[in-house]
Amino acid sequence: ADMYQQRWTVEVFFRWVKQYLNVPTLFGTTENAVYNQLFAAFIAYVLLRWLYDQTKKQTNVSLSFISFVRRFFSGQLPLDWKSGMAAALFEYAQIYGRRMYNFG
């Protein structure tokens, strides 16, 4: 029973990875390749989630996170969201003293 419970935990983890990190298949089979692909997907997820949360505070149009991601990658975000993203990124840059070149 303990082994089944541990196996089920692994299955739930990989289901979450496939759904939220958009990793339907792994490109490599070595341990290093799997770690690299999962870490890259997780970093992208965290950055998009941060950007979504920062922008959500500044906009009037409501979008779910998945709608935000789909529209972000297809370039079809509403103007309110684009201006909110620009404001959030410039605020971050101002706080941490970074310059943002060619941000459109």
N, C-alpha and C positions, 0 to 999 in steps of 0.2 A: 504494500500500500504506500509506503514511503517513497519507493522508487517511482511509482506511478505519479504521485503528487509532484515530485521533482521534475519528471518528464513533462507533465502538464504545464508547469511553470515555464519551462523552456519553450513549449509550443505557444503559450500566450505571449511571451516576449517576441518571438519571430512573427506572430500575427500582427503585433503592434508595429514592428519594424516595417513589415510589408505595407500596412495601411497608412501609417503616419510619416514614415521616412521615405516612402515611395521607392522601396528597394524590392521589386518583385523577384529578381534573380540576383545571385551573387556572381560577379565576373570572374573571380578567382577561387581556387579551392584551398590555397595555402592559408595558414593562420594569419600571416601578415596581410595578405590580400583582403581577407574578410574584415579584419580590424580596420584597415585603411578605408574600405568602402563604407563601413558602418560609421566610423568617426566622421568622415566627410559628409555623409547624409545627416548625421546628428547635428553637426555644426551648422549646416544649411538650415535645418529645421529650427534650431534655436535662434539663429539670426532673423529668419522670417517671422518667427513667433514674437520676438522682441520688437521688430519693426511694426508688426500688426498691432501689438498692444500699445505702442507709443502713438501710432496714427489713429487708433480707435478713439482715444481721448480727445482728439482735435477735430473730428469729422461729424457731420450730421447724417451721412448715409451709413446705414448699417449693413455690414457684410459678415458672413460667417468666416472663420479662418480658412476653411477649404475653398470658399468662393474667392477670398482674397488671394490665395496662392495661385489658383487657376487663372484669375484675371491678371495677376502680377506677371506670370510667365508668358501669357499671351499678349501683354501690353494693352489690356482693355480695362484698366482701373478707372473709376470715375475721377473727375477732376478734383473733387474734395479730398479723395484719398491720396492723389499725387501731391497736392499741395501740403497735406498733412505729413506725408513721408518726407518731403523736402524740409519742412519746419522741424521735424524730429531729428533728422540727420544734421541740420545746421546747428540745432541746440546742442546735440552731442558733440559736434566739432568745436563749438564755442566753449563748452564746459572743459573739454580735455585739450584745448589749444591746438587742434589739428586744422589744417587747411583742406578744403574740399575743392579740387580742381575739376572743371568741366562737368559739374552736376547739372543736368537739365531736367 
